[in-house]
């Protein structure tokens, strides 16, 4: 069992270790604990090594000793002899600093020597008799031909042949041992009779994990457990992809590949010692020992080929070498690679053509400063034409049998098609496929790529044996958006409503009013309209009119709904698109502010706008939003007047005696970037300066709400602050907005009941009585709506379902790969955030009829 620096730095952490070791003892296992130095101590020791003045080194040693004394005091222990000896030795080393590499190694080894001595005392004092073991007695470094004094002493490699004699010796001595990570004993150099070995050496990067593996191999352990602060390896970096899944099982090669190409949880070096003796390695979370973690072992179970992980590495440098006039010349590659060797550079990826070879250099393997690269380029220039391309990033997909999965990678290829790909490389062991792209695009790509892999069935997350819970599911529970959702408290009532009838949409008016008030207080708007297309339920229109909002409509039907629902004094807008002439005429006659968005009406409907005030929707040339289908900008979108027709429109409007009193722009729906609206506002304002009649600027809607758990909500204060800045610059224009989704989405839920369950291979389908005829968003936009089993709200989510409806379409899927409690016929299921664009987009398809709508006030 290996514990890192933070895990051994405090008393509570040691109590945790005590419990974990005791639990292994209770299972009948004998335990060897491998520890790192207390956090910060290795750095302090390195610092000590750089000090040339003896008194400064002694002061450093005292400070280091104090850290250990303090922890001893917390543990209420007296100074044990083992630790006293180490502290005394360290003092001696500080007093007689020779500065050479052997001395440095000895000084730095004290971090682990001291923490393990402290640990032995603590465990023994708390009922677990523990022997302190000097790792240098057990682990011997090998001497390799290409080593120099530095690599031999500070970056040693250990001979990890199983040593039954050592195992037997330890078995005779006790049941629980504690030893040091990171250190070993120097071996005898067969080529140098003067070197008898025996000095203290360090293992270099990944040192403590590697020590644990060496011990595991030498002792042929039952398993090696690496205790750290995450549950294991994930399908992607969870910081970038919160939906990344825990990998429950990996074989050594895959794990090594993932560790090499990005995952930081394990140093790739620590897997190779375990391969030959076939000792499994387990990664476990110290704070959550209940989680199964990742098990890395030799076994190769029969399983569908699947991509296991996608990772990115930044700081990659590509060196492209063009062999002018050396086509097919024997020895060209040898010449080129010799240069890399001369400059001490290790090459990672290789791509070759008849006249070009391109290789990548990984910064974690090489010291890539500009001097090294310049020197390399100069030397290479003697044999070829050189181009250095940097900074790049490598995106790697890892999975055994990569070549058999290519047909599933279409969407992934499409994603790369949007960027410049400098190089593609497929590893010859069939374990990875790597794309090299510009560094600045890579962060944005990863979440999409991960999602595409899941959706395309290339990453078989349906295999619950392989893929565990998501990172956000494990660690993000406190921040799940539904923690504050109204429906948590109203659960009992919702259950009742669904029992009476399903499917049912339920809308919570309190939430809608609250959202309206938030917008009115936080945004410096002069008029706020509600885009009723999002949800035109009469009770919602009434509530929002009462809150002082106007209503924005896009059809005669919506105008009629408004006319029959709210007082005539409620301000109304009409913003149709490609509507017939009569729609505009009727709206103008009813006294509604009409927005035009093309030249055609002005050109051809000669008298319609005579003497009227109108507003003009402009296409600012770009769109934004949660999905391609809701982005409204640029030539590929049918909305808005293109900027190059603005002068023509103004000219025609003047001729038709129509007054352009407002400019309008709406770039799309589901935007979560706070700065978006201020940009639109500033652009419209500068255009308005060309049209003296303009009085208001309508910057549309589009305010997004989070869908996935863990997604950050829109920062309304930031939206407001950015708008206020623009307003100060252009005080003469009124600011209007017309959001839809933001006001109603989270106020609505769709309730359904489980109809049937079905298993197909490893896929489990959960059928419910709501489908794409009620909620089209998942099918149309791949929208993600949280799905909850209300009947089993507090049960653990142990099953993985495809949640589907009753419609005769394969696309009738409300949620893919959803982790829910084991569910049964009749259970009530809630589909969240469905107050916007839910019922209003429903269809009579299959004649299943619409869901009922209920208002909670
Ligand atoms: N103003 C105009 C001119 C619009 O076209 C829209 C929405 C809005 C305001 C309100 O946008 P909101 O604040 O709701 O994002 N069915 C899609 C959304 C389509 C939005 C259409 N126009 C969905 O379910 O995501």
Boltz pocket constraint, residues with backbone or C-beta under 6 A from the ligand:
constraints:
  - pocket:
      binder: B
      contacts: [[A, 531], [A, 534], [A, 575], [A, 630], [A, 666], [A, 668], [A, 669], [A, 670], [A, 700], [A, 701], [A, 702], [A, 703], [A, 738], [A, 739], [A, 740], [A, 741], [A, 742], [A, 777], [A, 781], [A, 836], [A, 837]]
      max_distance: 6.0
